[in-house]
């Protein structure tokens, strides 16, 4: 039996990694397929897969290789049981993957589903992926983080001064996050620490009367750290019946939100900022066209920070921009909270479509995640909880809207997932039948067949009548 619970047995977490991965010696006695399935489950957790979807992928892999392996996936643990060899393997989930690691993992999964690679070789490849270093230098990734902060500020329609301040703080936060490479318990405290630093600087500016909308300005540099994806993933798991995974992930996401809001409130207390200075500014302070300009900039920032493979750059920008167009169009018909859910569903379908039509390899998850963050469901929760802690009703009233947005996005993603098979590479015939030309051709062919059958039936009837006479 192998067990990988200890910290030294895990691949380096977060995004830096090491040049090689040393597997525990006791793994050598375990079936490579069992180790592969368990570590693949860890990789899917690190790629933000809901547990139900991760379980389906692992079952498909084991069936393709005709192995009798039972696997159970939780948000932080993966259990595998090899019934044939009476063996067990357990893996703890490491830090989140970069986009290049997600693409390589999805490509490896496709090869495993088609039995194009042996389990032992696939296990080596997976460990190489898990421990790979970022392909982009640190300064490019820091610049990407700053571009995301800039884009978020303009998506909130902030003024010039607030945008410059938020972008500058984005450089600071991005530098600390990339160069620190912290692990373990201290890594879990990084969102709180970054929020405290960001909020302290903004609070000092607000105290001097030089900062408008300080709560949003403090939130912008740490938006990538907000657990919006975690909360929505938790709701999907709860809706699909994964109560243990969904409830634990939901509690974790809410705790991170509260902890970050506490970091903000602590900074406000240190700076002695009056609560009436903290207010939400719903009115736009920038021109209407700026959000349309910064959406591609946001996608470029994601490309730089998360090390997106070059073959996906154009598709990522296109999916992000089309999703924003969908959200803005839907806001003319329904409330912003419901528009976000529709946009999230459209984003997933667009990602599936581009994934099936391109030769860039499996990439649907990588194309979808930036659009999800652009919809910023977690930011409203952060602002709302900050308002509760600081006794500001204008901020805390956003809590209901945040909850509705999260549920709406979860439902939109679930509906899109049901339609997603029509965009998968294995359903090309279905896609062909859905094309207008194919529908017209099929209709003409069916009509012709019916006419020929009717003609033959008429002739046969006339012959019978003649014989009867």
VOBALO-326059 format. One record per residue (C-alpha): x, y, z; residue in three letters. Coordinates in steps of 0.25 Angstrom, whole numbers, plus 5000, padded with zeros to 4 digits. Example, Ala and Ser with C-alpha at 12.3 -4.5 7.8 and 13.67 -1.06 7.14 Angstrom:
// residues 2
504949825031ALA
505549965029SER
//
This chain:
// residues 469
500050005000UNK
500550144997UNK
500250275004UNK
500550414999UNK
500050495011UNK
501350555015UNK
501850685010UNK
503150635005UNK
502350534996UNK
501550644989UNK
502050714976UNK
502350854979UNK
501150934980UNK
500751074974UNK
501251114961UNK
502851104962UNK
503150964964UNK
504550894963UNK
505250834952UNK
504950694955UNK
504050604964UNK
504550494973UNK
503450394975UNK
503350324989UNK
504050194989UNK
502850114994UNK
502150154981UNK
503050054973UNK
502249934979UNK
500949994974UNK
500249974961UNK
500650084952UNK
499250104947UNK
498750124962UNK
499750224964UNK
499450294951UNK
497950304954UNK
498150354968UNK
499150464963UNK
498350494951UNK
497150524961UNK
498150614968UNK
498450684955UNK
496950704952UNK
496750764966UNK
497850864963UNK
497250894950UNK
495950944957UNK
495050824952UNK
493750794960UNK
493950664967UNK
492750594960UNK
493450634946UNK
494850584951UNK
494250454956UNK
493650434942UNK
494950464935UNK
495650364944UNK
494650254941UNK
494750274926UNK
496350254927UNK
496250134936UNK
495150074926UNK
496050104914UNK
497150024920UNK
496249914926UNK
496649924940UNK
495749894952UNK
496150024960UNK
495150094969UNK
495450244971UNK
494850354980UNK
495150494978UNK
495050604989UNK
495450754988UNK
496750724996UNK
496950574995UNK
496850464985UNK
496650314988UNK
496950194979UNK
496650044981UNK
497249944972UNK
496349824974UNK
497149734965UNK
498449754973UNK
497749784986UNK
498549914988UNK
498150054992UNK
498750194989UNK
498450334994UNK
498850464989UNK
498750604995UNK
498450724986UNK
499550824983UNK
499450964979UNK
498751014967UNK
499250984953UNK
499651094943UNK
498951094929UNK
500151024922UNK
500050914932UNK
498550904930UNK
498650884915UNK
499750784917UNK
498950704927UNK
497650704918UNK
498550664906UNK
499050544914UNK
497650504918UNK
497250504904UNK
498350404900UNK
498050324912UNK
496550314908UNK
497050254894UNK
498150164901UNK
499250234893UNK
500150234905UNK
500550134915UNK
500250164930UNK
501650164934UNK
502050264923UNK
500850344926UNK
501150354941UNK
502550404938UNK
501950504928UNK
500950554939UNK
502050574950UNK
502850654940UNK
501650744937UNK
501350754952UNK
502750804955UNK
503050884942UNK
503551024944UNK
502751144938UNK
503151164923UNK
503051314925UNK
504051394933UNK
503551464946UNK
503551604941UNK
502551564929UNK
501651494940UNK
501651614949UNK
501351704937UNK
500151614934UNK
499651624948UNK
499751774947UNK
498951774934UNK
497851694940UNK
497751794952UNK
497651904941UNK
496551834934UNK
495751804946UNK
495851954951UNK
495251994937UNK
494251884937UNK
493751944950UNK
493752084943UNK
494752144953UNK
495352284951UNK
496752304946UNK
497352324960UNK
496752194965UNK
497152124953UNK
498652164954UNK
498652134969UNK
498051994967UNK
498951964956UNK
500152004964UNK
499651914976UNK
499551804966UNK
501051814962UNK
501351804977UNK
500351684980UNK
500851614967UNK
502251624971UNK
502051574985UNK
501151454980UNK
502151414969UNK
503551434976UNK
503151384990UNK
502751244986UNK
502251214999UNK
501651075003UNK
500851015014UNK
500051085024UNK
500651225021UNK
500251205006UNK
498751205012UNK
498951335019UNK
499551405006UNK
498151455001UNK
497851515015UNK
499251575016UNK
499151635002UNK
497751695005UNK
498351755018UNK
499451825010UNK
498551864999UNK
497551925008UNK
498551995017UNK
499052075006UNK
497652105000UNK
497252145014UNK
498352245016UNK
497952305003UNK
496552305007UNK
496852375020UNK
497652485012UNK
496352495004UNK
497052454991UNK
496352324988UNK
494952294984UNK
494252164985UNK
495352104994UNK
494751974996UNK
494751934981UNK
496051994979UNK
496651904990UNK
495951784984UNK
496451804970UNK
497851764973UNK
497451634980UNK
496251594971UNK
497051474965UNK
497151424980UNK
495651434983UNK
494951294983UNK
493951324972UNK
494251194965UNK
494251114978UNK
492951164982UNK
492251134968UNK
492951004968UNK
492350974981UNK
490951004977UNK
491150914965UNK
491550804973UNK
490450824983UNK
489450824971UNK
490050694966UNK
489850624979UNK
491350634984UNK
490950684998UNK
492250655005UNK
493150724994UNK
492150834991UNK
491850875006UNK
493350865010UNK
493750944998UNK
492651045001UNK
493051065015UNK
494551085011UNK
494151185000UNK
493351265010UNK
494451265020UNK
495451315010UNK
494451435007UNK
494251465022UNK
495751455025UNK
496051545013UNK
494951645018UNK
495551635032UNK
496951675026UNK
496251795020UNK
495551835033UNK
496851815041UNK
497551915031UNK
496452015033UNK
496552005048UNK
498052025047UNK
497852145039UNK
496652205047UNK
495752225035UNK
494352265038UNK
493252165033UNK
492552275025UNK
493852295017UNK
493652145012UNK
492452155002UNK
492152084989UNK
492052174977UNK
491052114967UNK
491252224957UNK
492252214946UNK
493552304947UNK
494152264933UNK
493552264919UNK
492652154914UNK
493552104904UNK
494752074913UNK
494151934918UNK
494151894903UNK
495551934902UNK
496151864914UNK
495451734912UNK
496551684902UNK
497551744912UNK
496951664923UNK
497151534914UNK
498551574911UNK
498851594926UNK
498351454928UNK
499251394917UNK
500451464923UNK
500151424938UNK
499651284936UNK
500651244925UNK
499651214914UNK
500251134902UNK
500451224890UNK
499451134881UNK
498351184890UNK
498551334891UNK
497551374880UNK
496451274884UNK
496551324899UNK
496451474894UNK
495251434885UNK
494551354896UNK
494751464907UNK
494251574897UNK
493051494892UNK
492651464907UNK
492651604911UNK
491851644899UNK
490851534903UNK
490751594917UNK
490551734913UNK
489451694903UNK
488751604914UNK
488751724924UNK
487851794914UNK
486851684916UNK
487051634930UNK
487751674943UNK
489251674944UNK
489251554953UNK
488451464943UNK
489251524932UNK
490551474938UNK
489951334939UNK
489551334924UNK
490951394920UNK
491651284928UNK
490851174921UNK
491151234907UNK
492651244911UNK
492751094914UNK
492051064901UNK
492951154893UNK
494151094900UNK
493650954896UNK
493351004882UNK
494751064880UNK
495350934886UNK
494750844876UNK
494950924864UNK
496450954867UNK
497650874866UNK
498250934878UNK
497950814887UNK
496950804899UNK
496850944904UNK
495350964908UNK
495650994923UNK
496751084920UNK
495951164911UNK
494751174921UNK
495451214934UNK
495851354930UNK
494451384925UNK
493951334939UNK
494851424946UNK
494451544938UNK
493051524943UNK
493551544957UNK
492551474965UNK
493451474977UNK
493751624977UNK
492351654981UNK
492351554993UNK
493651624998UNK
493051764997UNK
491851715004UNK
492551645015UNK
493451765017UNK
492251855018UNK
491751765029UNK
493051765037UNK
493151915036UNK
491651945039UNK
491452005025UNK
490051975020UNK
490252025006UNK
491351915004UNK
490651795012UNK
489451815003UNK
490251754992UNK
490251614999UNK
488851574993UNK
489351614979UNK
490651534981UNK
489851404985UNK
488951414973UNK
490051434964UNK
490751314969UNK
489551224968UNK
489251284954UNK
490651254949UNK
490551114955UNK
489251084948UNK
489751144935UNK
491051054935UNK
490250924938UNK
489250954927UNK
490450984917UNK
491150854922UNK
489850774918UNK
490050834904UNK
491550824904UNK
491550684897UNK
491050744884UNK
492350824884UNK
493250704887UNK
494250644876UNK
493450514877UNK
492150574873UNK
492550624859UNK
491450554852UNK
490450624862UNK
491050764858UNK
490950734844UNK
489450694845UNK
489250834852UNK
489850914840UNK
488750984832UNK
489250914819UNK
489250774825UNK
487850804830UNK
487350844816UNK
488050724809UNK
487450624819UNK
486150684817UNK
486250674802UNK
486750534803UNK
485650494812UNK
484550554803UNK
485150484791UNK
485150354799UNK
483650364803UNK
483250404789UNK
483950284783UNK
483350194793UNK
481950254790UNK
482150234775UNK
482550084777UNK
481350064786UNK
480350134776UNK
480950044765UNK
480749914773UNK
479349954776UNK
478949974762UNK
479549844758UNK
478749774769UNK
477449844764UNK
477749794749UNK
477949654754UNK
476649654762UNK
475849704750UNK
//
